[in-house]
Amino acid sequence: KAGVTQTPRYLIKTRGQQVTLSCSPISGHRSVSWYQQTPGQGLQFLFEYFSETQRNKGNFPGRFSGRQFSNSRSEMNVSTLELGDSALYLCASSDPGTVRNEQFFGPGTRLTVL
Amino acid sequence: GQSLEQPSEVTAVEGAIVQINCTYQTSGFYGLSWYQQHDGGAPTFLSYNGLDGLEETGRFSSFLSRSDSYGYLLLQELQMKDSASYFCAALNRDDKIIFGKGTRLHILP
């Protein structure tokens, strides 16, 4: 099976702009989660989508939003970008039916906000 | 709140054994997972403990004690390629996963 893919791999934006990141999960996986990774902060959970519905949400401001399509592909949007939004954004797909809910991560999108 | 605590860095010698500890505080705790991430790479799943006790997968073992809200990852016969960051992650009953901040493992030759 093909792995999780994310596009684009790199992005440079300026403050105030908005950005949309895309994630295609492993075939058959209906859950997609998004994480923000910054040095020293580990992986911070943004939200999880399952069957086109947001099932879980982390503690991020409303500027961060997402959606999932009927083919399980997911997009994440960040509006009014701030310098602190510079990070690696990882998406992970999983099959919640398994006991351990193993997360399969994509390579990430490196976002730089200038 | 929900949080996981793990050391920020650990150093060990090639061929030795190292233990990375993780304590957690989460509601509706269901199980503890471990992930490995090499520099520039994506996190990859290593192990999962849903029950108390030790799970062994080759050179890696993971342990969980629910009564102590504690777990650890044990790496044996360390190799230079094991130099990476290791994250513990708590799974709760709502399928929500919370990651620790990660432990950077340095291996000396």
Interface residues (C-beta under 8 A of the other chain):
Chain A: S31 S33 Y35 G40 Q41 G42 L43 Q44 F45 E48 R55 N56 L90 A92 P96 V99 R100 N101 E102 Q103 F104 F105 G106 P107 G108
Chain B: S8 G31 S33 Y35 G41 A42 P43 T44 F45 Y48 G50 F87 A89 L91 D94 D95 K96 I97 I98 F99 G100 K101 G102
